[in-house]
Amino acid sequence: MSEHSMPQCWHRESKPHRFCPGCGHGLVLKALGLAVDELGLAERIIFACDIGCSLLAWDFFTFPCMQTHHGRTIPVMVGLKRASPDRIVVAYMGDGGGYSIGLQHLISAAQRHDPITAVLVNNTVYAMTGGQMAPTTLPGQRTETTPFGRDEADTGRPFRGPETLAAVAHPRAYLARGTVARVPRLKNMIREALERQLQGDFAFVEALSTCPTNWRTSAAETWSFLEQEMGSYYRPGEIAVAREED
């Protein structure tokens, strides 16, 4: 990341990112930082991250940041938003924190239409603890706990977060899936999610990301898996919220 492209709200003394080589978290955080800068919200933002690889982002920005217990980032941000409604709150988590231990909180926030912005990074594995199967692990994908590939007959199908939330979310909720393969589009989605919070709406963005350390892939293999395998199963785009019948 060059000095020219670095978000103004990023800590200048920090390295570009503290994640493993090839990890996509740095790109997701850059997209978030650029969106915050474009909207001029740095003085109002409070950022919270979950346990897991996302915790390495707790002090990346110049605005107030905190780390929560695993899976509890969303309820902490919901409480903070209710106590300080003028603040803009961002809950940042991985697929484990959002789709496993924290799934109840995510669904409840969508049902209540809590005016928060949640950003979830989907890299298909539990990365920080060694690359075990996650709710988002693809069919046939090999992980530390599925060495012969994920078997849907035993483990069920991978979890599609935005599509699931669309069944319960308020009609004004913003649900989207971006990818680190298209950072400008991902930035625009996060910007829209922040703008929706300003309007009093719940907003959720899933970001498809890379984990070559645990995927054990080369650079070319990593990009191919992200764009072809993940992109086919988890299609990027804005997700329509189901409307109630009249």
N, C-alpha and C positions, 0 to 999 in steps of 0.2 A: 504494500500500500504506500503510495507516494504521499509526501506532505501536501501536495496540491489536492489530492482526493480524500484526505483524512477529514472526517466530520469534525466540526468546530467543538462539539461537546465531548470529544474523545480526550482522554488524558494524554498529553503530549509526551510525558516521560515513560509511558507504557510501550512495550513492544507491540508490533502490529496485532499479534494475538498470542495467547499462551497455550494454545491447544496443539495436539499432535500435527505433524506435517500433513498437509492435505485435508485437514478437518474443515468442514464448512461453517462452523460456528462463527469464525471471524467474518465471513461474508454476510451472514445473517445480522450480526451486530453492526456491521458497517451500514447495511441497508436501514437498520433502525436508526442509527446515528444520523444518517443523511436525511431521513424523513423528519426527525425531530428538528434538525437545523432548518429545513425548508419551511416548516410551520412556525418556527420561532418559539418552541415550547420548552427549551432547556431550563428555564426558570420555574416551570410548573411541574416538570416530570418527577415522579418517584419510580424507580426501577427495582424490581425484586426478582431474584433468580432462585431456582430450585436446587436441591442436591443432585449430583451427577456432573457430567461435563459442563453443564450450564453454570455451575457455581463459580467457574473460573472467570465469569463475566462480572462478578459482584463489584469490582472497582474499576471497570473500564472507562466509565463516563464521569464527567465533572458534576453531573446532577446527583442527588441523593440516591444511594444504592443500598440494598440489603439482601441478605440470604435467609431463606426460610427452611423449615423442616421439609423433608421429602414429601412431595405431593400436596403441600399446604400453601403454595405460593398464591393461588387464586383466592382462597378465603382471607388470607392476610391482606391482599390488595383490595378485596371487597370491603373489608372492615375499614381500611385506611380511607378508601373513597367515600364511605358513608360518614366518617369522622371529618374529612376534609374534602368536601365535594368540588372545590375549586382546583384541586390537584388533578393532574393527568397521571394515571397509574398504569404501569406496564408489568404484567406477569410473564416471566420468561422461563421456559422449562423444556425438558426433553420429552421424548415419547413415553418414557417410563413414568416420569412425574405427572404427565398429563393424561395418559391413556391407561395407566395401571393404578398405582396407589392414589393418584389424584383425580381419577375419572369422575367420581361422584361429585366432587367440587366443580369440575368443569361443566358437567351436565346441569347441575343446579344453578350455576351462574348464568348459563344460557337460558334456562327456563325462567329465571327471575328477571332476565334482561338487565343484569347489573351493568352499569355504565363503566366498564373497564376494557382494556385492550390486552389480550392474551396472545403471545407468540410462542409456538411450539416447534421445536426442531426435531424432525423425523429422519433418523439415520438407520433405522431398521434393526438396531441392536442396543443392548445395554452396554454402552461403550466404556464407561469409567470402571466398571467392575469386571471387565475381561471379555466382553463380546457375546454375552448370552442372548438367547432368543428374547425378543421383545414383542409387545402386542402388534407391532408393525412389520415383523420379520416376514419376508415374502415366501410364498409356497415354494418348497424345494431349496430354500436358502440354507446354506450351512453356517452354523454358529457353534460356539463352545458347547451348547446344550442340545444342538441338533446337528451332530457331526455328519449325519447321512442326509441332511436336508429336512426342512420343516415338512411334516406330514399333516395335512389338514384334517385327515380322519382322526388323528389323535389330539391335535391342538386347536382345531377350529380355523376359521379364515382370518387373515390379517385384518386389523381394525382400521376402518376408514373414519377418521375423526370428524372433519367438517360435514360429511354426508350424514353422520349419525346425529350431530347437533342440529342439522337442518330439520329433523323431525320434531324437535321440541322447542327450538328457538323462536323468539318473537319475530314477526314479519319484518321488523326494521333492523334486525341483527345483521351484521356483516360477517360472512364466513368465506374464507378463501384459502387456496393452497398455491404457494409459490415454490420456487426452486432456486438454489444457489447457482444453477446453470444460467439463470436469467436474472441477475441482480437488479438491473433497473426496474424490471417488472415487479420483483419482490419488494423493492423499495416503495413503489407506487401502492402496492397492496397494504403495506404497513402504514404508509401515510394515510390511506383511506381509513384504515382501522383507527388511527388516532383521531382523524376528523369525525368519525362516527361517535367516538367517546365524547368529543366536544358537543355533539348534538344530543347526548344522553343515551346512547345506544351501546349494547354489547357488541364487541368485535373480536374475532378470532382469526388468526393467520397461522396455518401450518407451513413450514418451510422444509422442503425435501433437501437433505444434506448428505455429506459424504463422511465416511469413516474408513479410509484405506488401512489404518492400523489393524482394526479388527476384521475388516473384510479380507485382509491380506491380498490386496490388489495393487497392481501397478497403476501409474497415472492414467494410462489409456483405459485399463480395465475399470478403474474407479469411475471415470467419466461415462463410460459405456453403461455401467450398472445404474448410475444415477439417471441418465437420460432415457435409456431404453427399458431396463427392467422396472425401476421405480416409477419412471414417468408413464409407463403403460398401465401399471396397476393403480397408482395414485395420480390421477390426471390433474395437472395444474389448472387453475382457473377460479373464478368466483362461483360459489355454491349457492344455488337458489334455496331459500327457506320455504318449507311446505306451508301453504296457506290453509287456514281452517275452513271447513265447509260452511257455507251460509245456512 
